[in-house]
Amino acid sequence: MEFKLKELGHEEFAYQLEEEGKTVGEITWTQLADVMVIEHTFVAEEKRNHGLAKKLLDQAAVYAREHDYKIEPVCSYVVVAFDRYKDYDDVKI
């Protein structure tokens, strides 16, 4: 499973997972200085309930750690994941 970092536009980025030319998973954020404001997580219906959303968030957290960024969760999935898992305590705002 290879997530690709994409620049979507002015300070907007995403990690995407594509299969057969179709995006089946994506996590998007706006970069504000040293803060990643994660706004959206998408998983295609046929890929749901297999941990893909968490893997996308894990990848975003690795990116945050590599760049010494913090994450501000706006996406409802990320808000819940931040409450549920201690894995992200080091990147929380």
Residue pairs with C-beta under 8 A, 6 or more apart in sequence:
1 17
1 55
2 17
3 15
3 16
3 17
3 25
3 55
3 56
3 59
4 15
4 16
4 17
4 18
5 13
5 14
5 15
5 63
6 13
6 14
6 15
6 16
7 13
8 14
8 28
11 30
11 31
11 32
12 28
12 29
12 30
12 31
13 28
13 29
13 30
13 31
14 26
14 27
14 28
14 29
15 26
15 27
15 56
15 59
15 60
15 63
16 23
16 25
16 26
17 23
17 24
17 25
17 26
17 52
17 56
18 24
22 44
23 42
23 44
24 43
24 44
24 46
24 47
24 52
25 42
25 43
25 44
25 47
25 52
25 53
25 55
25 56
26 40
26 41
26 42
26 56
27 38
27 40
27 41
27 42
27 53
27 56
27 57
27 59
27 60
27 75
28 38
28 39
28 40
28 41
29 36
29 37
29 38
29 39
29 60
29 71
30 36
30 37
30 39
31 37
31 69
34 67
34 68
34 69
34 70
35 69
35 70
35 71
35 72
35 93
36 60
36 63
36 64
36 69
36 70
36 71
36 72
37 71
37 72
37 74
38 57
38 60
38 71
38 72
38 73
38 74
38 75
38 78
39 74
39 75
40 75
41 53
41 56
41 57
41 75
41 77
41 78
43 52
43 53
43 56
53 77
53 81
54 81
54 85
57 77
57 78
57 81
57 88
58 87
60 71
61 71
61 87
61 88
61 91
63 69
64 70
64 71
64 91
65 90
65 91
69 91
70 91
70 92
70 93
71 78
71 82
71 88
71 91
71 92
71 93
72 93
73 79
73 81
73 82
81 88
82 88
82 92
